[in-house]
Amino acid sequence: MASTLLLIDLLGAAALLLWGLRLLKSGVSIALGARLRQFLASSTRNRFMAFGAGLLATLALQSSTAMAVMVGSFVAQAFVAPAMAQAVMLGANVGTAIVTQILSLDIHWLAPIAILFGVLVGSRKSRNSRGLGEIAIGIGLMLVSLRLMSEATEPMRNSEALAALFALLGDAPIIAIGLSAALAAISASSLAMVLFIMSLAAAGSIGPELCLLLVAGANVGGALPPVFAAASDGIAARRVAVSNLTVRGAGATLLLLVAGWLIGLLPENQNLAQFTIQAHVAFNVGLALIFLPLIGPLTRLLTKVLPDKSQGRKPGPLHLDDALLSDPPSALAAAIRETLHVGDLVEKMLQTSLVALKTSDELLCQSVYHLDDQVDLVQEAIKLYLARIDRTSMYEAARRQSSNILDYAINLEHVGDIIERSLSRLTIKKIEKQLQYSPEGMREIEELFRDTIDNLQLAQRVFINRDAQLARRLMEGKVTIRRKERASVEQHMSRLKDQRPDTMLTTSLHVDVLRDLKRINGHLMSVAAPILEEAGMLRESRLRKE
């Protein structure tokens, strides 16, 4: 019975540690996420800056696993070079080791202060305050868990069964590394696993050599979750994760070979708890010193081991050909085709959003997010492609055409952002609160959705044909949208006056959806303005009367 209670105490403390770590990462993502991503993407000009950026970002994020996933996505989107991503990960591993060293200090008295501060700050309504509150509560819970873990492992000093188990692990070093790696992978945190090993060492349950092996295994296991997480981000992101696993695996193999020799160098009466943390720090600093000069060859090796797939096409530009850059007319034609591709993606986003709204399907909302990522990627590629076209032989008309292409692509990207950041969020809010629009309200929204899709298709034709009469039709459609939006709001207010329950519960959602569709149409109309202006059919942003 006593052994069962001990195991429950230990597992509870470990679970609290993982929960605190999860809160901490969530809080950092909420309060600092955008700034962290911007800092990381802009600080990878050379391997030393990239190493420092990875170290500092991980000190804030508290997780090399989360950093690996983030860096992998940056590589997939070509924001960070593959070689620099390897340097970022070496810095991230050292950053996690430093965090472990800080948490191992006897600062448990900070726990109640941190939790109190987190509750007070997190109760505010602002997003940053909520993030800071989660950070403080996460730190407090982690400190509490370490205290509980220390108390739970104290009785292990006199446990004959555990002594026999760890003796067996000491005689089977490969199994010891594998077990530690599995536990770290399951918990998705090498930091939590190393702190657990420290608790066992402090209780005298394991010896110094087993400490080294378990620390090595924890580092290998911490590199496994990003490999699986990067599976959907493409081959470039997968190379980053596999490279990090390879580096840690090589370090663990080397440590397995020299562990006995290293233990012979230790002084007697070594504090094993501190030795565990120091070994973790030394392991990652050593890997950084060895592999930072080798990131170039390592990247080339991983490119050969994991080559780009020739079959299939990853999300991205379909028509932008670098060979056409020296021929402006051909390059502009390619950019036009690519911009039409963006329009097709945005149309798919609108159609998917409408279905998601009608069926309350959250998975469809997730697919909208992926489509918006594609829109952002292709729009950025178009912008860079237009900037690289040889302008020495471009006439004024070609320069104007380049500007019009860029304007339309940017407006389509804005439409995608409205769909992803607002319309899809409103649908998810409707799903989470289990709300339903009134039948009349749903019909009005669907009609405005379909009018918007029709206007997008017309905008695509205007963009490609540059026809003034089509442009006029598109611009007149803006007036129709405005009238329908106003009429829907008035009918909605009439239903509110009648105190219809379904209308009262969805009033803010209904009005916000109408507003977003009106904004989308405003962006679509922009393609018509320069055509009408050239044709003399526009006066002070209004159509001339025929």
C-alpha positions in Angstrom: 0.0 0.0 0.0 2.8 2.4 0.9 4.5 1.7 -2.5 1.3 2.4 -4.3 0.8 5.7 -2.5 4.4 6.6 -3.2 3.9 5.9 -6.9 0.7 8.0 -7.0 2.5 10.9 -5.3 5.4 10.7 -7.8 3.1 10.5 -10.8 1.0 13.4 -9.5 4.0 15.6 -9.0 5.3 14.7 -12.5 1.8 15.5 -14.0 1.8 18.9 -12.2 5.3 19.6 -13.6 4.1 18.9 -17.1 0.9 21.0 -16.6 3.0 23.9 -15.3 5.3 23.6 -18.3 2.3 23.6 -20.6 0.8 26.7 -18.9 4.2 28.4 -19.2 4.5 27.7 -22.9 0.9 28.7 -23.6 1.4 32.0 -21.7 4.6 32.8 -23.6 2.8 32.1 -26.9 0.0 34.4 -26.0 2.0 37.3 -24.6 5.2 37.1 -26.7 4.5 34.6 -29.5 4.4 37.1 -32.4 7.5 39.0 -31.2 9.4 35.8 -30.6 8.6 34.5 -34.1 9.7 37.9 -35.6 12.8 38.0 -33.5 13.7 34.4 -34.6 13.1 35.0 -38.3 15.2 38.2 -38.3 18.2 36.9 -36.3 19.5 34.1 -38.4 22.0 35.9 -40.7 24.9 33.8 -39.5 25.4 30.7 -37.4 26.4 32.6 -34.3 23.5 34.9 -34.4 21.2 32.0 -35.1 22.7 30.1 -32.1 22.1 33.1 -29.8 18.6 33.6 -31.2 17.7 30.0 -30.5 19.2 30.2 -27.0 17.3 33.4 -26.0 14.0 32.4 -27.6 14.1 29.1 -25.7 14.8 30.8 -22.4 11.5 32.6 -23.0 9.6 29.7 -24.5 10.9 27.1 -22.0 10.8 24.3 -24.6 13.3 23.1 -27.2 10.5 20.9 -28.5 8.2 23.8 -29.2 11.2 25.7 -30.7 12.0 22.8 -33.1 8.4 22.8 -34.4 8.5 26.6 -34.8 11.8 26.6 -36.6 10.7 23.7 -38.8 7.7 25.7 -40.0 9.9 28.7 -40.7 12.2 26.5 -42.9 9.1 25.1 -44.7 8.1 28.7 -45.5 11.6 29.7 -46.5 11.9 32.3 -43.7 15.0 30.6 -42.3 17.8 28.8 -44.2 18.1 25.1 -43.3 21.7 25.5 -42.1 20.8 28.4 -39.9 17.9 26.3 -38.5 20.4 23.7 -37.3 22.3 26.5 -35.5 19.0 27.7 -33.9 18.3 24.2 -32.6 21.8 23.9 -31.1 21.2 27.2 -29.2 17.7 26.0 -28.2 19.1 22.8 -26.7 21.5 24.9 -24.6 18.7 27.3 -23.6 16.6 24.4 -22.3 19.6 23.1 -20.3 20.0 26.6 -18.7 16.3 26.7 -17.8 16.7 23.3 -16.1 19.7 24.7 -14.1 17.6 27.7 -13.0 14.6 25.5 -11.9 16.9 23.2 -10.0 17.8 26.0 -7.6 16.2 26.1 -4.2 13.7 28.8 -5.0 10.5 26.9 -4.0 9.6 29.9 -1.9 8.8 31.8 -5.1 6.0 29.4 -5.9 3.1 31.0 -3.9 4.3 34.5 -5.0 4.3 33.5 -8.7 0.9 31.9 -8.5 -0.6 34.9 -6.6 0.8 37.3 -9.1 -0.4 35.1 -12.0 -4.0 35.0 -10.6 -4.1 38.8 -10.1 -2.6 39.7 -13.5 -4.4 36.9 -15.4 -7.8 38.1 -14.2 -7.5 41.2 -16.4 -9.2 41.1 -19.8 -6.3 42.0 -22.0 -4.6 39.2 -24.0 -1.1 40.1 -22.8 -2.2 40.2 -19.2 -3.7 36.7 -19.6 -0.5 35.5 -21.1 1.7 36.9 -18.3 -0.7 35.4 -15.8 -0.3 31.9 -17.3 3.5 32.4 -17.3 3.6 33.2 -13.6 1.1 30.4 -12.7 3.1 27.9 -14.8 6.3 28.8 -13.0 4.7 28.6 -9.6 3.2 25.2 -10.4 6.5 23.9 -11.7 8.3 25.0 -8.5 5.5 23.3 -6.4 5.8 20.1 -8.4 9.6 20.0 -7.9 9.0 20.3 -4.1 6.4 17.5 -4.2 8.7 15.4 -6.3 11.5 15.8 -3.9 9.3 14.8 -1.0 7.9 11.8 -2.9 11.3 10.4 -3.8 12.7 10.7 -0.3 11.4 7.2 0.8 13.2 5.7 -2.2 16.4 5.8 -0.3 15.4 2.7 1.6 13.4 0.8 -1.2 15.1 -2.5 -1.9 12.9 -3.1 -5.0 13.8 0.2 -6.6 17.5 -0.3 -5.7 17.4 -3.7 -7.6 15.6 -2.1 -10.6 18.1 0.7 -10.9 21.0 -1.7 -10.4 19.6 -3.7 -13.4 19.4 -0.5 -15.5 23.0 0.3 -14.5 24.1 -3.0 -15.9 22.1 -2.5 -19.1 23.1 1.0 -20.3 21.3 0.8 -23.7 18.0 -0.1 -22.1 18.5 2.8 -19.6 19.0 5.3 -22.4 16.0 3.8 -24.3 13.7 3.9 -21.2 14.6 7.5 -20.5 14.2 8.5 -24.1 10.7 6.9 -24.2 9.6 8.7 -21.0 10.9 12.0 -22.4 9.1 11.4 -25.7 5.8 10.5 -24.0 6.0 13.7 -21.8 7.2 15.7 -24.9 9.7 17.4 -22.6 13.4 16.6 -21.9 13.3 19.4 -19.3 10.7 17.6 -17.2 12.5 14.3 -17.6 15.9 15.7 -16.5 14.2 17.3 -13.4 12.7 13.9 -12.6 16.1 12.3 -12.9 17.5 15.0 -10.6 14.9 14.1 -8.0 15.9 10.4 -8.2 19.5 11.3 -7.9 18.8 13.6 -4.9 17.1 10.6 -3.2 20.1 8.5 -3.7 18.2 6.0 -5.9 20.6 6.1 -8.8 24.4 6.4 -9.2 26.4 8.9 -11.2 26.9 6.6 -14.3 23.2 5.9 -14.5 22.5 9.6 -14.1 24.6 10.3 -17.2 22.9 7.6 -19.3 19.4 8.7 -18.2 20.3 12.4 -19.1 21.5 11.3 -22.5 18.3 9.3 -23.1 16.2 12.3 -22.0 17.9 14.4 -24.6 17.3 11.9 -27.3 13.7 11.5 -26.3 13.1 15.2 -26.3 14.0 15.3 -30.0 11.5 12.7 -31.0 8.2 14.7 -30.8 9.3 17.3 -33.3 10.1 14.6 -35.9 6.4 13.5 -35.8 5.1 17.1 -35.6 7.1 18.1 -38.7 5.6 15.3 -40.8 2.9 17.5 -42.1 5.1 20.5 -42.7 7.1 19.1 -45.6 10.5 17.6 -46.2 12.5 20.8 -45.3 10.9 21.0 -41.8 11.4 17.3 -41.3 15.1 17.6 -42.1 15.5 20.1 -39.2 13.8 17.8 -36.7 15.7 14.7 -37.9 19.0 16.7 -37.8 18.3 17.7 -34.2 17.6 14.0 -33.4 20.8 12.9 -35.1 22.9 15.4 -33.2 21.5 14.3 -29.9 21.7 10.6 -30.8 25.4 11.1 -31.7 26.0 12.8 -28.4 24.2 10.0 -26.5 26.3 7.3 -28.3 29.5 9.1 -27.5 28.5 9.5 -23.9 27.6 5.7 -23.7 31.2 4.9 -24.8 32.9 7.3 -22.4 30.6 7.3 -19.4 32.7 4.9 -17.3 35.8 7.0 -17.9 34.1 10.2 -17.1 32.8 8.8 -13.8 36.3 8.0 -12.8 37.2 11.7 -12.9 34.5 12.7 -10.5 35.5 13.7 -6.9 34.1 11.6 -4.0 30.8 12.7 -2.3 29.6 14.4 -5.5 26.2 16.0 -5.1 24.3 13.9 -7.6 21.3 16.2 -8.0 23.6 19.1 -9.1 25.7 16.6 -11.1 22.6 15.6 -13.1 21.9 19.2 -14.1 25.5 20.0 -14.8 25.7 16.9 -17.0 22.6 18.1 -18.9 24.2 21.5 -19.5 27.6 20.1 -20.4 26.0 17.6 -22.8 24.2 20.3 -24.9 27.1 22.8 -24.7 29.5 20.1 -25.9 27.2 19.3 -28.8 27.0 22.9 -29.8 30.8 23.2 -29.7 31.2 20.1 -31.9 28.4 20.6 -34.4 28.1 24.4 -34.8 31.1 24.4 -37.2 29.6 21.4 -39.0 26.1 22.7 -39.8 26.9 23.1 -43.5 28.0 19.5 -44.1 25.3 18.2 -41.8 22.6 20.1 -43.8 24.0 18.6 -47.1 24.1 15.1 -45.6 20.4 15.4 -44.5 19.5 16.7 -47.9 20.9 13.6 -49.5 19.3 11.3 -46.9 15.9 13.1 -47.1 15.8 14.4 -50.7 13.0 16.5 -52.0 10.2 14.3 -53.5 9.9 14.5 -57.2 6.3 13.4 -57.2 3.5 15.6 -55.9 3.6 19.3 -55.4 3.8 21.1 -52.1 1.7 24.1 -51.4 3.2 27.1 -53.0 3.6 28.9 -56.4 2.6 27.0 -59.5 3.6 29.3 -62.4 6.5 31.5 -61.3 9.5 30.6 -63.4 12.9 32.2 -62.7 14.0 31.6 -66.3 11.4 34.2 -67.4 12.7 37.0 -65.2 14.9 38.5 -68.0 11.8 38.7 -70.3 9.4 41.1 -68.6 6.2 40.3 -70.7 6.6 36.6 -70.1 7.4 37.1 -66.4 4.4 39.4 -65.9 2.2 36.8 -67.6 3.5 34.2 -65.2 2.7 36.5 -62.3 -0.8 37.1 -63.6 -1.4 33.3 -63.7 -0.1 33.0 -60.2 -2.3 35.8 -58.9 -5.3 34.0 -60.4 -4.2 31.0 -58.5 -4.4 33.1 -55.3 -7.9 34.1 -56.3 -8.9 30.4 -56.7 -7.5 29.6 -53.2 -9.5 32.6 -51.7 -12.7 31.4 -53.5 -12.1 27.9 -51.9 -11.7 29.6 -48.5 -15.1 31.4 -49.0 -16.9 28.3 -50.1 -15.4 26.2 -47.2 -16.3 29.0 -44.7 -19.9 29.0 -45.9 -20.2 25.2 -45.5 -18.5 25.3 -42.1 -21.0 28.0 -41.0 -24.0 26.0 -42.2 -22.9 22.6 -40.8 -21.0 23.8 -37.7 -17.9 21.8 -38.8 -14.8 22.8 -36.9 -12.6 20.7 -39.1 -13.5 22.8 -42.1 -12.5 25.9 -40.2 -9.1 24.3 -39.6 -8.8 23.6 -43.4 -9.5 27.4 -43.9 -6.4 28.1 -41.8 -4.3 25.9 -44.0 -5.6 27.5 -47.2 -4.8 31.0 -45.7 -1.2 29.8 -45.1 -1.0 28.9 -48.8 -2.4 32.3 -49.8 0.2 34.1 -47.7 3.0 31.9 -49.1 2.0 32.4 -52.8 1.3 36.2 -52.3 4.7 36.6 -50.8 6.3 34.7 -53.7 4.5 36.9 -56.2 5.7 40.1 -54.5 9.3 38.8 -54.5 9.0 37.6 -58.1 7.8 41.0 -59.3 10.6 42.7 -57.5 13.2 40.5 -59.3 11.9 41.2 -62.9 14.5 42.9 -65.1 13.1 46.5 -65.2 15.7 48.0 -67.5 13.7 47.0 -70.6 10.2 47.6 -69.1 8.0 50.3 -70.6 5.7 52.4 -68.4 2.7 50.3 -69.3 4.5 47.2 -68.1 5.5 48.9 -64.9 1.8 49.9 -64.4 0.8 46.3 -65.0 3.3 45.1 -62.4 1.8 47.5 -59.9 -1.7 46.4 -60.7 -0.8 42.7 -60.3 0.8 43.4 -56.9 -2.2 45.5 -55.7 -4.7 42.8 -56.6 -2.5 40.0 -55.0 -2.3 42.1 -51.8 -6.0 42.7 -51.7 -6.6 39.0 -52.2 -4.3 38.3 -49.3 -6.3 40.8 -47.2 -9.5 38.9 -48.1 -7.9 35.7 -47.0 -6.9 37.3 -43.6 -10.5 38.5 -43.1 -11.8 35.0 -43.7 -9.2 33.3 -41.5 -8.9 35.7 -38.7 -12.5 36.8 -38.4 -15.1 34.8 -40.3 -13.6 31.4 -39.2 -13.2 32.6 -35.7 -16.9 33.7 -35.6 -17.9 30.2 -36.9 -15.8 28.5 -34.2 -17.3 30.8 -31.6 -20.8 29.7 -32.8 -19.8 26.1 -32.6 -18.3 26.3 -29.1 -21.4 28.1 -27.8 -23.7 25.7 -29.7 -25.6 28.6 -31.3 -27.9 28.5 -34.3 -28.8 31.5 -36.5 -32.5 32.1 -37.1 -33.6 30.5 -40.5 -34.2 34.0 -41.9 -30.8 35.2 -40.7 -29.0 32.2 -42.1 -30.7 32.8 -45.5 -29.5 36.4 -45.5 -26.0 35.5 -44.6 -25.9 32.7 -47.2 -27.2 35.0 -49.9 -24.5 37.6 -49.1 -21.9 34.9 -49.1 -22.9 33.7 -52.5 -23.0 37.2 -53.9 -19.4 37.7 -52.5 -18.3 34.5 -54.3 -19.9 35.7 -57.5 -18.1 39.1 -57.1 -14.8 37.3 -56.6 -15.3 35.3 -59.8 -16.1 38.6 -61.6 -13.1 40.2 -60.1 -10.9 37.4 -61.5 -12.4 38.0 -65.0 -11.8 41.8 -64.7 -8.2 41.2 -63.6 -7.4 39.0 -66.6 -9.5 40.8 -69.3 -9.1 44.5 -68.1 -12.6 45.1 -69.6 -14.2 48.4 -68.6 -17.8 47.2 -68.8 -17.0 44.2 -66.6 -15.2 46.5 -64.2 -18.3 48.7 -64.1 -20.5 45.7 -63.3 -18.1 44.8 -60.5 -18.2 48.3 -59.0 -22.0 48.4 -59.2 -22.0 45.1 -57.3 -20.5 47.0 -54.3 -23.7 49.1 -54.1 -25.8 45.9 -54.2 -23.8 44.4 -51.4 -24.1 47.5 -49.3 -27.9 47.6 -49.8 -28.3 43.9 -48.9 -26.1 44.3 -45.9 -28.1 47.2 -44.7 -31.4 45.4 -45.3 -30.2 42.3 -43.4 -29.2 44.5 -40.5 -32.6 46.1 -40.4 -34.4 42.8 -40.6 -32.2 41.5 -37.9 -33.1 44.4 -35.7 -36.8 43.7 -36.3 -36.3 40.2 -35.2 -34.5 41.5 -32.1 -37.4 43.7 -31.4 -39.7 40.7 -31.4 -37.2 39.1 -28.9 -36.6 36.0 -31.0 -34.3 33.8 -28.8 -32.2 32.5 -31.7 -31.7 36.1 -33.0 -30.9 37.5 -29.5 -28.2 34.8 -28.9 -26.5 35.3 -32.3 -26.9 39.1 -32.7 -23.2 40.1 -32.5 -22.2 37.1 -34.7 -24.8 38.0 -37.4 -23.7 41.6 -37.6 -20.0 40.8 -37.5 -20.4 38.3 -40.4 -22.2 40.9 -42.5 -19.5 43.4 -41.7 -16.7 41.0 -42.8 -18.4 40.1 -46.1 -18.9 43.9 -46.8 -15.1 44.4 -46.1 -14.2 41.5 -48.4 -16.2 43.0 -51.2 -14.5 46.4 -50.7 -11.1 44.7 -51.3 -12.5 42.9 -54.4 -13.7 46.1 -56.0 -10.2 47.6 -55.9 -9.3 45.7 -59.1 -11.9 47.7 -61.0 -10.8 51.2 -59.9 -7.7 51.6 -62.2 -9.5 50.2 -65.2 -12.5 52.6 -64.8 -10.1 55.5 -64.1 -8.2 54.8 -67.4 -11.5 54.6 -69.2 -12.7 57.9 -67.7 -15.6 56.2 -66.0 -14.6 57.1 -62.5 -14.9 60.5 -60.9 -13.9 61.1 -57.3 -14.2 57.4 -56.5 -17.8 57.3 -57.9 -19.1 56.0 -61.2 -20.0 58.5 -63.9 -23.6 58.4 -65.0 -24.1 57.2 -68.5 
